[in-house]
Amino acid sequence: MTGGYMFTPLCGYSDNGRALFEYCKKEKVTFGYYYDLDALHSRLDVIDKSLAPFFRILFSLKANSAPKLLANIAARSRFGADVSSENELRAALQSGFGREDVFFVGPGKSISELQSAIELGIGSIIVESIYELGVIDRIAALVGMRPSAVLRINPTYEVRGVRMAMGGRPTQFGMNEADAIRILLNSEHLYPNIDMGGIHAYVGTRILSAKDALWNIYKVMECAENILRKGVKMSVVDIGGGLGIPYYSDEPEFDFGLFIDRLPAGLSDFPLVRQNCRIYMESGRFLTGPVGCFFAQVRETTVAGDEQHVEINATPALHALSHGGVLTRDKEFFGASLTSEGWLAGTIPTHVWYRVNGRRRKWPTKVLCGPASENDFIIFLNSGAYGPAVSPVWENLEGYPTELTGTKGDICKIGTQLGCMELANMQALVLSDK
Ligand SMILES: Cc1ncc(COP(=O)(O)O)c(C=O)c1O
């Protein structure tokens, strides 16, 4: 494993790299997120073509809900969307996903969110608890609609390879298998206003081994077959997903080739596949992660042996992926650099420094960057998912980071950008109201 692999797909688009550098220079952008639409399109094409014969893919909006990306995904692929809030639901519909292709998943849905999902007639509501099922049934009766529901199971089988687990022990995620079987067998009687579609299991994420991902998928399929044998009809199985991307220099790339090679034979063991059952897979970071990066301008550089030290114009609050907590490790984050020549592959372990409140501090992790001089940029690769969305972006009052897209050498600023002065003004308005 070298930094070389990670240099594509984002950095395969050299025109976009040079254009991004020029854009940032001209517009005085010193840090932000960049999403490469050409890289997104080729990634979507490969994933869509390879997986469409087996699964319907649902893009998880929690990974990245920038409308420009969503519109590209909706227009370019056959993917549906998995959403976890009413705002995500509306963003998916506004971006062009068909309502029947949207699944609403996740614990803690409010009554008004459930009502909107039912009234909008979305593809399915993934039900996390028996309580939620009761609420859906009552709302459906009140509004005179018949929503489709899929029961999320918290599995007891052995789950492999997940680096962030959701389920497998008592959690807020899903119900036990016995309850699900009882409900599915008696659904017409217990929940007469709901169309019971089938089951869902999402066991965790950041799976980097194709074999482990296949194991987990087959386990969900086995679980579904078990339920089927009890006499339950099933039209939907959502196998979750959790395909990962590497962030640190000792993490392997997910072997998508192996995954695709093994999948047909593995799935052919399950009669459900030959019946009229739709199989869904949810994916967020695997789709948009590798096509986006976080970039920050260099103030000064010092070379020290095989390593370099750079001071940049941004703080870790803008990039939670490398910011401490869950992911930080004593390894280099995959990176690159961007100069007037374009992208330069990440080969140099780089200590990153930043200033906050006048003090010089060290970034929580090293980054494997290319050479970068004053006014060049260092790049944190694989940051197109869970970027600004999970970063405490206001922490140092730096403001929400700029987000840019690029295609065929054209750079475009997306969304509304907020700086710290806008935030201060908003607070001033609130104060003057009182
Ligand atoms: C139910 C569910 N689906 C999909 C996802 C997306 O995960 P990832 O972006 O790792 O594919 C998550 C992540 O937490 C999830 O909880």
The ligand as an ORCA input file, in Angstrom:
! r2SCAN-3c Opt
* xyz 0 1
  C     -28.547      2.751      8.701
  C     -27.372      3.334      7.993
  N     -27.314      3.267      6.645
  C     -26.269      3.777      5.967
  C     -25.216      4.403      6.616
  C     -24.097      4.965      5.797
  O     -22.861      4.435      6.151
  P     -21.581      4.621      5.198
  O     -21.507      6.065      4.866
  O     -20.449      4.157      5.990
  O     -21.846      3.810      3.952
  C     -25.225      4.496      8.016
  C     -24.123      5.151      8.741
  O     -24.122      5.370      9.909
  C     -26.341      3.951      8.730
  O     -26.405      4.020     10.072
*
